[in-house]
Amino acid sequence: MKSCSYMIAAEQKARVTYDNLLRLIDDRDVCEPLHFLRQRELVHYQRFGDALRIAQDNMDAQNFYGWNPAFDRKMESRK
């Protein structure tokens, strides 16, 4: 969970960096790629936020991280 939070913070920091650069630069040939990169950071931020929310919602699910109690019972019955 912590790594996802760090990823979200990194995306926010990158977005702020692009915002600051866009304030300083007037050259259209430089600004266009910066706008694209800034938009990409926004999408990444949203996707990491979605992933974190899904992971938090499923923390108590029985099959979270591939743990399946039914599979473990089958293995025990074979012994």
Secondary structure as UniProt FT lines:
FT   HELIX           2..24
FT   HELIX           28..57
FT   TURN            58..60
FT   TURN            62..63
FT   HELIX           64..66
FT   HELIX           69..78
//
